[in-house]
Amino acid sequence: MKSYSILSLVFIIVGLLSSILNWLIEGYSEPIVLIGVILIFLGAVFGFIAIFKKEKGYTKFISIVSFFIILFLITWFEPLQVLRILTWLKNIV
């Protein structure tokens, strides 16, 4: 495994932990959700970079598959989560 593969897996795991943290606390914390989503996207980006650099190992594929599974589960169990993030981002810009 190379550095991009490891970074992609670390970002995916930290982003998932951030999403779980938001789910465990009462209420809704926009910064925690935003940080979690950004970290999950960074994990996917580093996974694609690892694929383009042809790094050895399967970690890069695990992180990209995890990216799609995590986003599917978030939209399946909490569909308003995505809407909140998009509305919040729209209000910032």
Protein Blocks (a to p, Z undefined) as FASTA:
>chain_A
ZZklmmmmmmmmmmmmmmmmmmmpgcjdfklmmmmmmmmmmmmmmmmmmmmnopgcjklm
mmmmmmmmmmmmmmmmmmmlmmmmmmmmmmmZZ
